[in-house]
Amino acid sequence: MTPTFTVTHARVFAIAGPAMLANLTTPLLGLVATAAIGRLGEAHLLGGVALAAIVFDGIYWLFGFLRMGTVALTAQALGAGDVKEQRAVLSRALLIAGLIGAGLIALQTPLVHATSELLGGSAAVRQAAETYFFVRIWSAPFTLGNLSLVGWLVGTARASIALALQIAINSFNIALTVLLVIWLDFGIRGAALAALLAEAAGFAVGLAVAWRLLGRRFETSAAIVLERDKLLRMLAVNRDIMIRTACVIGAFAFFASQGARAGDLALAANAVLQNFVMIGSFFLDGMATAAEQLCGRSVGARDRPGFVRATKLALAWGLGFGLASSAVFLAGGTALIDMMTTSAEVRRVAREFMAFAAAAPVLGALAYTLDGVFIGATWARDMRNLMLVAFAIYLATWWALTPYGNAGLWVAILVFLAARGLLQAARYPALLRQTF
């Protein structure tokens, strides 16, 4: 079939660039919230916000399929020239987001109790975390809806609009946090209320933007939105992406828990070094997002050459950014460590393991990028199965290297990153033949 669009370096960066910028702006929100609460002079309030943030980050990371799955299915509809299905994908995604959000609100009490027991903390810290949680949980339908809207905008090749929406939400959140916490003295409830109002306002703006882009009408026909085969396909894709994400969360949670067992110094050093992994992932996630859209669009258009070219370009740039990130961390890692902690002992231990953290971006580049390819092509079941294999390899490596302590733990997480990419690369040719 003659391709309806050409995959170029410019198209890759038209999607990857805004995704990277959106990722880089997100930590600023956390910094402002921490600074605002910190000015209240109560350590337990700061600890409570930190614990609650871990819970919400975990929840929204787990339900990230609402963005990824929506990108893939929308891009495929775009490639096929099916405007009706583009409308229907958005409506289905928003319906699922609303149901999950309502479920989280309904389960807020057992959820907060379970997470409090899991994360621990003093009684004062737990009370502060619960105060924040019981306000912010009402933002769940809006936050999940925004994930769907951002995914739909990226899927329709409007990544710059998606970036603008994310920046608007974060900026409004920052302004409201300063207003409610510092000026109006709402305390920790003010920080949670700021997040709620910002997500709700962002959702309203996102809906208005999508409505205009869709010719001023959404797909509201139950017969189309709830079409059995397509709804089940979306649910299956989302389920498999969620299982994959749960494995990633589990791998890093296990890493953190084992680091804690190695002692306070190892735990603190690992926490500092994990920032290297996080920063590198911001760039790699951008390339994964580009692969989701371009590969999904190529599948919809039945354009095999375009799909292959999208994969090659995303991989080349992903590996390039991975190498560059690793080189920067190796060259400037000591200075970065010194910026993040003033403890001489933590600095010393972090420097011992810096090379492991610096290797994470280049070893993870293949996995991040091919995740985008597999999601775009809706090869979610294979991605899920390969992730489970990689997770088993990770645990086996950790067990074998237990005598080496924290060094063995770092080797295990690097093996996990590399195994994910290599397994997907080995499976790619067969799936390519099946799809085209």
N, C-alpha and C positions, 0 to 999 in steps of 0.2 A: 504494500500500500504506500502511496506517496505521502511522505511526512507532511503534517500540517504546520510544523514549526521546525526550526533548526536549533539543535543544542550547541551552544557556544560558551566560551569562557565568560562572556558578558552575562548570559542567561544564568549561569551558575552563580555568579556573584550578585546578580540582581535579587536572588533569593537568599543566598548564604550571608551576604553582607548585612542586611537588616536583621537576620536571625542572630548573628554574632553581636550586633549592637544591642539588641534587646536583652541578650544574655548578660552582657557587660553592665547594663543599667540596673539589673535586678539587685545585685549586692548593695547598691547605694541605698535602697529602701531599708534594708536591714540595718545599715550603719546609722541612718537617721533615727530610726525607731529606737535603737540601742542608746544613741546619744540623748534622745529626748527623755527616755525613761531613766537613764543614768543621772540626769540633772535633778531628779527627784530626791537623790541622795539615799535611797533605800536599796540595799544590796539584794534583798529578797524579791523586790519587784523586777529587778534586772534578770535575776535567775528565773523568775516565773515566766517572763516573756521569752527567754531563751528556750525553756522547756516546751512552752506552748508552740513556739515557732518550729521546733523539731517535729512535733506532732502534725502540724498543718503542712509542713514541707513534705513529710512522708505521705500524707493522705493525697495531696495534689500530685505528687510524683507518681504514686501508684495509679491514679486515674488519668495520667498523661496520655493514655490511649485516645482520649476524647480529642486531643489535638492531632496526634500522629495518624490515627485511623481515618480521621476526617480529611486530613491532607491527601492521603492516598486515594480514597474513594472519590473525593471531589476532583482531583487531578485526572483520574481515569475517566470520569464523566466529561471533563473538559476536553480531553484528548479525543473522546468519541463524538464530541459535538452535541452532547445530550444535555440541553439546558434544563429540561424538566427534572432529570436525575440530579443535576447540581442543586436545584432547589430542594429536592427530596432528601438528599444527603444532609444538608444543613438542618432541615426540620427533624430528621431522625436523631441527629447528634444532639440537638437541643432538648429533644424529648428525653433521651437517655440521661443527659446532664441534669435535667430537672428532677428526674426520678431518683438518681443517686444523691443529689443534693438534699432532697426531701428525706431520703433514708438516713443520711448523716445527721440531719437535724432531729429526726425522731429517735435516733440512737445516741444522742449526745451524752446522756447521763452515764450509761454503761461504758461508752467510749472513753470519756474523760477519766473514769475510775480505773479502767484497764491500763490506760497509758500512764496514769500517775503511779500506779504500782510498778510498771515496767521501768520508768525513767527515774524514779526515786526522788531524792531531794528532801529538804527539811519541810516541816509542817507549814511554815510561812511561805516558802517557795511554791509548794503545792497549791496553797490557797490562792496565791497570786496567779499561778498558771491557770487554775480553774476559773477565776474571775475573767481573765482574758479569753479563755476558750469559750465560755458560755455566751459571750457577746459575738465573737468572730465567727462561730459556727454557723450563724445565720447568713453569712456571706457565701456559704458552700454552693447553693444553686447558681449564684452569679459568677463565682470564680470558675466553676466547671463549665458554665455557659460561655464564659470568655475563652476558655481553652478551645471549645468547639468553634467559636467565631474566628479566632486566630487561625485555627487549622483550616477552616473553610477559605479564609482570605488567602492564605499561602497556597492552598490547593488550586485556587483560581488565578495563580500567578500575580497576586497583589500583595507581595511580601512587604512592600514599603508602607502600605496602609495598615497591615498587621503590626508593623513596628510602631507606627504613629499611635495606634490604639494602646499598645503596651506601655509606651512612654507616657501617654496621657494618664493611664491608670496609676502608674507608679508616681508620677509627678503630683497628681491630685492627692494620693495617699500621703506623700511626704508633707505637702502643705497642710493637710488636715491633721496629721500627727503633731506637727509643730503648734497648730492652732489649739487643738483640743487638749494636748498634754501640757504644754508649757504656758500658753496664754490663758486658757480657760480652766486649767487645773483639774481636768477630768481624770488625771492619773492613768492607771493601766487600762481602765475601761475606755479612755479616750483613744489609746493606741489601737485597741480592737475595733472601736467604732469607726475610726479613720479607715481601716482596711475594709470594713463592711460597706461604708458609703462610697469609697473609691471603686470597689468592684461592682456595686450596683449601678453607679453612674457610667462606668465603662461598658457594662452590659447594655445599658440603654443606648449609648452612642454606637456601640457595635451593631446592635439590631437595626438602628436607623441607617447606618452605612450599608449593611447587607441588603436592606429593603430597597434602597435606591439602586444598588448595583444589580438587583434582580428585577428591575423594571417595576418597582413599587408594588411587588406582591410576593408573599411567601407561599410555599406549597402547604396548603392546609387540608387537602383532601385525605381523609383517613385511608381510603382505598389505595392511594399512592404511597403515602408516608409509611403505612403499616403493611405494605406489600410483603407477603410472607418470605419469599426467597431472598429479597434484598435486605430485609430487616435481619433475617437470620444470618446472612453473610456479614453484615456489619457487626452483629453481636459476636460472631465467631472470631472475626479479625480482632475486635477489641479485647475479647477474652484472652487470646493468645499473646497479644501485646502486653496485657496486664500481667500475665504469668511471667513473661520475659522481664518486665520491669520489677516484679517482686523478687526475682532472682538477683537482679542488680542491687536492689535495696538490701536484700539478705546478705549478699557478698560483702558489702561495705559495712553493714551492721556487725557482721561476724568479725571483720577486720578490726573494728573499733573495740568490740568486746574482748577480743584476744589481746589487743594492745593494752587494755586496762589491766588484764591479768598479769602482764609483764611488768607492771609497776607504774607509779604516777609519772615518772620521767618519760618512759616510753610512750605512755598515753598522750602526754602533752606534746612530745616531739612529733608523734604521728599526726596529731591534730593540726600542728603547724604545717607539716609537709603535705597533708591532704589538700591544702589550699593550692599547691602546685598542680595536683591532679584536677582540681575543680577549674582552675583558670585554663588549663589546656583543654578541658572538655568544652568550654564555652566556644572555642574556635571549631572544634571537631563537630559539635552539635550543629553548627551553622552549615557545614558541608553535608551532614546527614539530612538536614531539612531540605537542602537543594536536591539531594538525591531522591528524597521522598516525592517531591513535586515533579521533577523532570522524568524520573522513571515511571511514576504513576501515569503521567500524561502520555508517555510513549506507549505504555501498555494499552491505554484507552484508544490510542490512534492505531494500534497494531503496527507500530513502527519499530521493528527490531534494530535497525542500524542506529536510530536515535536513542534507544534504550542502552545499547552497548556503549555508545559515545558518552551518554550521561554518566554511566558507571565509571568509565575510564577517567573522565574529567574530574568527577567527584573524588575518586580514589587518588588521583595524582595530586590534587590540591589538598586533600585531607592528609596524605602522607607528608606533603610539603609543610603544612602548618604543624603537624606533629613533630617533624624534625626541627623546625624553627623553634617551637616551644621548648623542646628538650634541650636544644643548644643554649637558649637564653637562660634556662634554669641551671644548667651546668656552669655557665659563665657567671651568672649573677645570683646564684642560689644563696650563697653566704650572706650577701647584703639583704636579700629578701627575708631570710630567717631572722636576722638582727632587727629588721623593721617590725616583725610580728611578735617578738618576745624580747623582754629585757633580762630574763633569767639566764645566767651564765651556764647553768647545768643543762637547761632545756636546749640552749643554743648548741652546746657541745654534742648532745645526743642527736639532735636534728641533723647536724653536719655529718655525723657518722652514716646516716641513712639517706642523705640528700640525693645520692646518685640513683637510688631506687626510685624515688619520687620523680626525678627528672626524666627517667626512662619511660614513665607511664604514658605521656602523650604520643610518642612515636610507636610504642608497642600497642597502644589502644586505637591508633588511627584506622587500621583496617576494620576493626570491630565496629567503631562508631559509624564509619561511612557505609559499610555493608548493611548495618542495621537500617539505614535510610533506604538503601536499594531494596532490601527485602520487604520493608514496610510499603514502599511505593508500589511494588509489584504485587502486594498483598500475599507474599509468601510467609505469612505470619505463623502458620503452623510449623513450618520447617525452622523458622527462626526460634520459636519456642522450644522445639525439641533439641536443637543444637545448643541453645542456652543451658538447658538442663544438663546436657553432657559436659559443657564447659564448667558448670557449677560443680559437678561431681569431680572433675579433674582438679579444680581449685581446692576442694576439701581434701582430696587425696594427696595433693602436693603439700598442703599445710601439715597434714598428719605425718608425712614422711620427713618433713623438715622441722618438726617440733623441737628437736634438740638444738637447733640453731636460733631459737628464740625469735626476737623481733626481726632479724634478718630473714629467717625462714618465712615469717608472715608476709614480709614485703615481696619475697620471691613468689609466693603463692598468689598474691593479688596480681602481679605482673603476668604470671602464667595464665591466670584467668582471662585477662585482657587479650593476650596473644592467642589463646586457644579459641576464643569466640570468633576472632577474625579469620583464623586459619580454617576453622570448621566451615564457616560460611563461604569462604573462597573455594573450598573443595566441593561444596554442594552447588555453587552458582552455575556451572556449565549445564548440569542436568536440568535444573529448573528453567534455565534460559531456553533450552530445547523444548521443554514441555509447554512453556508459555507462548512461544512463537512457532 
